[in-house]
Amino acid sequence: MKNKLLHLDLLTLSVFVKLVEEKHGLTVARQLGLSQSKVSRCVKQLKEAFKDELFHRSGDGLIPSSVAMDLYEHAKIIVSQQLTMQDKINTSSCKSLHLKVLANEHFYNAFMKATEEVSRKQKINLSVEFLSWDQDSTSKVSQREVDIEICPGPRDSSSIVSFPFATSVEPFFIVARSNHPIFTRPFTMKRLFEYPFVLTRHPKEEKSKNNLGMYIQKNNLSIVSCSISPSIKFTMDRVKSSDAIGLFGNLFAYQECQNIEGVQALDITDTFVPIAWPNPSDKPESISLHCRKAGPVALTEALSLSLMKQFQTMQREYWGPNPENRRQVNRNLQTPPKLGVIPN
């Protein structure tokens, strides 16, 4: 067995770990970018090395044997350590690094500012490629398809490490053209559905979307039209040229809206949150950078600290020195409140 174990490479051990976790060869092949025949050959090597069948088939997929489960934790550590070593070698041995980052558009500028600061301090050239969200976005970090993900809340994965940089996902606000009738009367959620609206797409939105759907059904409301986009530009072009209303969340989105002429914002946090998240524990309480434990962890932490400083400045500018003094605001985005002044 000893000689055969020496011939088990990182890929074969990675296949083994993934098979225990995913239970389906096709899923493992897709995640690791392999053919099914290659996965089968790896399994054959593993069986020969460990003198055990390792898996048996069931209606739920491949069920690991007791031997496989005993070996799993050891193999997982080996794979993780080798990946960590490779990432550290890649990071330390080069003066430049290209990062693939999953993020909504309103985080782009802040992230690039953080990148510039970290580049200067660590004397490394960082380039960034931003990727848009799709239905598989949340698994791309663990699959090594991207390096960093920006989204609310922690990640439910043992292979991911998270660095919170924003301690709140608020405020939630609507944006419409300055002379929009939505601003002429006190705001209610029912009034929002009198007009077309545009949502910014973000992860972990399904629960809030479902709750909004229940609110619509309960109150016999109907949606005039709704579009979902990760693009600030698309949303603002739509808002400025029609009766559509943009719905946004967090200070980074607000920061990006400030320099756009001809639009006005209304903070709807107190009205929106109880409807979107009737159970307060469901609402994300932070925004984080997420990366693989075997990825650029130290670099991600440094970027998160830079983003945290930006967030704290935004907090003071929006709510004043005490963020707990949050009140509904209705103001032109061209004239944000002065530092330390609570908006009326």
C-alpha positions as CSV (number, residue, x, y, z in Angstrom):
1,M,0.0,0.0,0.0
2,K,2.8,2.3,0.8
3,N,4.2,2.5,-2.7
4,K,0.7,3.0,-4.2
5,L,0.0,5.8,-1.8
6,L,3.1,7.6,-3.0
7,H,1.5,7.6,-6.5
8,L,-1.7,9.4,-5.3
9,D,-1.4,12.9,-6.6
10,L,-3.2,16.1,-5.4
11,L,-5.9,15.7,-8.1
12,T,-6.8,12.1,-7.1
13,L,-7.1,13.1,-3.5
14,S,-9.1,16.1,-4.5
15,V,-11.5,13.8,-6.4
16,F,-11.8,11.6,-3.3
17,V,-12.6,14.6,-1.0
18,K,-15.2,16.0,-3.4
19,L,-16.8,12.6,-3.9
20,V,-17.3,12.2,-0.1
21,E,-18.8,15.8,0.0
22,E,-20.9,15.8,-3.2
23,K,-21.8,12.1,-3.6
24,H,-22.1,12.4,-7.4
25,G,-19.3,11.8,-9.9
26,L,-20.8,14.1,-12.5
27,T,-20.9,17.0,-10.0
28,V,-17.3,16.4,-9.0
29,A,-16.3,16.2,-12.6
30,R,-18.0,19.5,-13.3
31,Q,-16.5,21.3,-10.3
32,L,-13.0,20.1,-10.9
33,G,-13.2,20.6,-14.7
34,L,-12.6,16.9,-15.4
35,S,-14.2,14.3,-17.6
36,Q,-16.2,11.5,-16.0
37,S,-13.8,9.0,-17.3
38,K,-10.9,10.8,-15.5
39,V,-13.0,10.8,-12.2
40,S,-13.5,7.0,-12.7
41,R,-9.8,6.4,-13.2
42,C,-9.1,8.4,-10.0
43,V,-11.6,6.3,-8.1
44,K,-10.0,3.1,-9.4
45,Q,-6.6,4.3,-8.1
46,L,-8.0,5.1,-4.8
47,K,-9.6,1.7,-4.4
48,E,-6.4,0.0,-5.2
49,A,-4.4,2.2,-2.9
50,F,-6.7,1.8,0.1
51,K,-7.8,-1.8,-0.6
52,D,-11.4,-0.9,-0.1
53,E,-14.4,-0.2,-2.4
54,L,-14.7,3.2,-0.6
55,F,-18.2,4.0,-2.0
56,H,-21.4,2.1,-2.6
57,R,-24.2,3.4,-4.8
58,S,-27.7,4.3,-3.4
59,G,-30.6,6.4,-4.5
60,D,-28.9,9.4,-2.9
61,G,-25.7,8.9,-4.8
62,L,-22.3,7.5,-3.7
63,I,-22.2,6.7,0.0
64,P,-18.7,6.5,1.5
65,S,-17.7,3.4,3.4
66,S,-16.4,3.5,7.0
67,V,-12.8,3.3,5.6
68,A,-13.6,6.3,3.3
69,M,-14.9,8.3,6.2
70,D,-11.8,7.5,8.3
71,L,-9.6,8.7,5.5
72,Y,-11.7,11.7,4.5
73,E,-10.5,14.2,7.2
74,H,-6.8,13.3,6.6
75,A,-7.2,13.7,2.8
76,K,-9.1,16.9,3.2
77,I,-6.2,18.4,5.3
78,I,-3.6,17.3,2.8
79,V,-5.5,18.8,-0.1
80,S,-6.1,22.1,1.8
81,Q,-2.5,22.4,2.9
82,Q,-1.2,21.7,-0.6
83,L,-3.5,24.3,-2.1
84,T,-2.6,26.8,0.6
85,M,1.1,26.2,-0.1
86,Q,0.6,26.7,-3.9
87,D,-1.3,29.9,-3.4
88,K,1.3,31.3,-1.0
89,I,4.0,30.4,-3.5
90,N,2.1,32.1,-6.3
91,T,1.5,35.2,-4.2
92,S,5.0,35.5,-2.8
93,S,7.0,34.7,-5.9
94,C,5.5,37.4,-8.1
95,K,5.4,41.1,-8.1
96,S,2.0,41.2,-9.7
97,L,-1.3,39.4,-9.1
98,H,-4.5,39.2,-11.0
99,L,-7.7,38.9,-9.0
100,K,-11.1,37.7,-10.2
101,V,-13.8,39.3,-8.1
102,L,-17.5,38.6,-7.9
103,A,-19.3,41.8,-6.9
104,N,-22.2,44.1,-7.7
105,E,-21.3,47.2,-9.7
106,H,-21.7,49.6,-6.8
107,F,-18.7,48.0,-5.0
108,Y,-16.3,48.5,-7.9
109,N,-15.0,51.9,-7.1
110,A,-14.6,51.2,-3.4
111,F,-12.8,48.0,-4.1
112,M,-10.4,49.6,-6.6
113,K,-9.6,52.3,-4.0
114,A,-8.8,49.5,-1.6
115,T,-6.7,47.7,-4.2
116,E,-4.6,50.9,-4.9
117,E,-4.0,51.3,-1.1
118,V,-2.9,47.7,-0.6
119,S,-0.8,47.8,-3.7
120,R,1.2,50.7,-2.4
121,K,1.6,49.3,1.1
122,Q,2.6,45.8,0.0
123,K,4.5,46.9,-3.1
124,I,2.7,44.5,-5.4
125,N,0.9,45.2,-8.7
126,L,-2.7,44.1,-8.4
127,S,-5.1,43.9,-11.3
128,V,-8.8,43.2,-10.9
129,E,-11.3,41.5,-13.2
130,F,-14.9,42.0,-12.0
131,L,-17.4,39.3,-12.8
132,S,-21.2,39.6,-12.8
133,W,-23.5,37.5,-10.7
134,D,-25.3,34.4,-12.1
135,Q,-27.1,31.5,-10.5
136,D,-23.8,29.7,-9.8
137,S,-21.9,32.6,-8.4
138,T,-21.9,31.5,-4.8
139,S,-20.0,28.3,-5.6
140,K,-17.3,29.9,-7.8
141,V,-15.0,30.8,-4.9
142,S,-14.8,27.3,-3.5
143,Q,-14.3,26.0,-7.0
144,R,-11.4,28.3,-7.5
145,E,-13.1,30.0,-10.5
146,V,-12.8,33.4,-8.7
147,D,-10.6,34.7,-6.0
148,I,-12.8,37.0,-3.9
149,E,-16.6,37.4,-3.5
150,I,-18.3,40.5,-2.1
151,C,-21.7,39.8,-0.6
152,P,-23.7,40.1,2.7
153,G,-23.3,37.7,5.5
154,P,-20.9,34.8,6.2
155,R,-20.5,31.9,3.9
156,D,-21.8,28.4,5.0
157,S,-18.7,26.6,3.8
158,S,-15.8,25.1,5.7
159,S,-13.5,26.0,2.8
160,I,-14.3,29.7,2.8
161,V,-13.0,32.5,5.1
162,S,-15.0,35.7,5.5
163,F,-13.8,39.2,6.4
164,P,-16.6,41.6,7.3
165,F,-16.0,45.2,6.3
166,A,-19.4,46.8,6.6
167,T,-21.4,46.3,9.8
168,S,-24.7,47.1,8.2
169,V,-26.5,46.5,4.9
170,E,-28.6,49.6,5.5
171,P,-29.9,52.1,4.4
172,F,-32.4,50.9,1.9
173,F,-33.6,53.7,-0.4
174,I,-35.5,54.4,-3.6
175,V,-34.2,56.6,-6.4
176,A,-36.4,58.4,-8.9
177,R,-36.3,61.4,-11.2
178,S,-36.5,64.6,-9.1
179,N,-40.0,65.6,-10.1
180,H,-41.4,62.0,-9.6
181,P,-44.9,61.9,-8.0
182,I,-43.6,59.3,-5.5
183,F,-42.0,62.3,-3.6
184,T,-45.2,64.3,-3.4
185,R,-46.9,62.3,-0.6
186,P,-45.8,60.3,2.4
187,F,-44.2,57.0,1.2
188,T,-45.8,53.6,1.7
189,M,-44.7,50.3,0.3
190,K,-48.1,50.1,-1.5
191,R,-47.3,53.3,-3.4
192,L,-44.1,51.7,-4.7
193,F,-46.1,49.2,-6.7
194,E,-48.0,51.9,-8.5
195,Y,-44.9,52.4,-10.7
196,P,-42.4,50.2,-12.6
197,F,-39.3,49.5,-10.5
198,V,-35.8,48.3,-10.9
199,L,-34.0,46.0,-8.4
200,T,-30.3,45.7,-8.0
201,R,-29.4,42.0,-8.1
202,H,-27.5,40.6,-5.2
203,P,-26.8,37.3,-3.5
204,K,-29.0,36.0,-0.7
205,E,-32.0,37.9,-2.1
206,E,-34.3,35.0,-2.5
207,K,-35.8,35.2,1.1
208,S,-36.5,39.0,0.8
209,K,-37.9,38.5,-2.7
210,N,-40.2,35.8,-1.4
211,N,-41.4,38.0,1.5
212,L,-42.1,40.9,-0.9
213,G,-44.1,38.5,-3.0
214,M,-46.1,37.5,0.0
215,Y,-46.7,41.1,0.8
216,I,-47.9,41.8,-2.7
217,Q,-50.3,38.8,-2.6
218,K,-51.6,39.7,0.9
219,N,-52.4,43.3,-0.1
220,N,-53.8,42.3,-3.5
221,L,-51.2,44.4,-5.3
222,S,-49.8,43.9,-8.8
223,I,-46.5,44.8,-10.3
224,V,-46.6,47.2,-13.1
225,S,-43.2,46.0,-14.3
226,C,-40.0,44.9,-12.7
227,S,-36.5,44.5,-14.0
228,I,-33.4,43.2,-12.1
229,S,-29.9,44.3,-13.0
230,P,-26.5,44.5,-11.3
231,S,-25.8,47.7,-13.2
232,I,-26.1,51.2,-11.6
233,K,-25.9,52.8,-15.1
234,F,-28.8,50.7,-16.4
235,T,-30.9,51.5,-13.4
236,M,-30.2,55.2,-13.5
237,D,-30.8,55.5,-17.3
238,R,-34.2,53.8,-16.7
239,V,-35.1,55.9,-13.7
240,K,-34.2,59.3,-15.4
241,S,-36.1,58.5,-18.6
242,S,-39.3,57.1,-17.2
243,D,-41.5,56.7,-14.1
244,A,-39.5,53.7,-13.0
245,I,-38.2,53.7,-9.4
246,G,-34.8,52.2,-8.4
247,L,-34.6,50.2,-5.2
248,F,-31.1,50.0,-3.6
249,G,-29.5,48.9,-0.4
250,N,-26.3,49.8,1.5
251,L,-24.0,52.8,1.6
252,F,-21.8,51.7,-1.2
253,A,-24.8,51.9,-3.6
254,Y,-25.7,55.3,-2.1
255,Q,-22.2,56.6,-2.7
256,E,-22.3,55.6,-6.4
257,C,-25.7,57.4,-6.8
258,Q,-24.5,60.7,-5.4
259,N,-23.0,62.2,-8.5
260,I,-25.9,61.5,-10.8
261,E,-27.9,64.5,-11.8
262,G,-31.6,64.8,-12.0
263,V,-32.5,62.2,-9.4
264,Q,-33.7,62.2,-5.8
265,A,-33.5,59.6,-3.1
266,L,-35.8,58.6,-0.2
267,D,-34.6,56.5,2.7
268,I,-37.3,53.7,3.1
269,T,-35.3,51.5,5.6
270,D,-37.9,51.6,8.4
271,T,-40.7,50.7,6.0
272,F,-38.9,48.2,3.8
273,V,-37.0,46.1,6.3
274,P,-40.0,44.7,8.3
275,I,-41.6,43.6,5.0
276,A,-38.5,42.2,3.3
277,W,-37.4,40.4,6.5
278,P,-40.3,39.8,8.9
279,N,-38.0,37.7,11.0
280,P,-35.2,40.1,12.0
281,S,-32.7,37.3,12.3
282,D,-33.0,36.6,8.5
283,K,-31.7,40.0,7.6
284,P,-27.9,40.1,6.8
285,E,-26.1,42.2,9.3
286,S,-22.8,42.7,7.5
287,I,-21.1,42.7,4.1
288,S,-17.9,40.7,3.7
289,L,-15.1,39.7,1.4
290,H,-15.0,35.9,1.0
291,C,-12.1,33.9,-0.2
292,R,-10.9,30.3,-0.1
293,K,-8.9,29.3,3.0
294,A,-6.4,28.1,0.5
295,G,-6.6,31.4,-1.4
296,P,-5.2,34.9,-1.0
297,V,-6.3,35.2,2.7
298,A,-3.8,37.8,3.9
299,L,-4.4,40.0,0.9
300,T,-8.2,39.7,1.2
301,E,-8.0,40.7,4.9
302,A,-5.9,43.7,3.9
303,L,-8.4,44.7,1.3
304,S,-11.3,44.3,3.8
305,L,-9.6,46.7,6.3
306,S,-9.3,49.3,3.6
307,L,-12.9,48.9,2.7
308,M,-13.9,49.1,6.3
309,K,-12.3,52.6,6.6
310,Q,-14.3,53.7,3.6
311,F,-17.5,52.3,5.1
312,Q,-16.9,54.1,8.4
313,T,-16.4,57.4,6.5
314,M,-19.7,56.8,4.6
315,Q,-21.5,56.1,7.9
316,R,-20.4,59.4,9.4
317,E,-21.4,61.3,6.2
318,Y,-24.8,59.7,6.0
319,W,-25.9,59.4,9.6
320,G,-23.6,61.7,11.5
321,P,-21.3,60.7,14.4
322,N,-23.9,58.3,15.8
323,P,-25.2,55.8,13.3
324,E,-28.0,54.8,15.6
325,N,-29.6,58.2,15.0
326,R,-31.2,57.0,11.7
327,R,-34.1,58.9,10.4
328,Q,-36.0,58.8,7.1
329,V,-34.5,61.3,4.6
330,N,-35.7,62.8,1.4
331,R,-32.9,64.7,-0.3
332,N,-31.3,65.4,-3.6
333,L,-28.4,63.1,-4.1
334,Q,-26.4,66.0,-5.4
335,T,-26.3,67.5,-1.9
336,P,-25.4,64.9,0.6
337,P,-25.5,66.0,4.3
338,K,-22.5,67.7,5.8
339,L,-20.3,65.6,8.0
340,G,-21.9,65.2,11.5
341,V,-25.3,66.5,10.5
342,I,-28.4,64.3,10.8
343,P,-30.5,64.8,7.7
344,N,-34.1,66.0,8.1
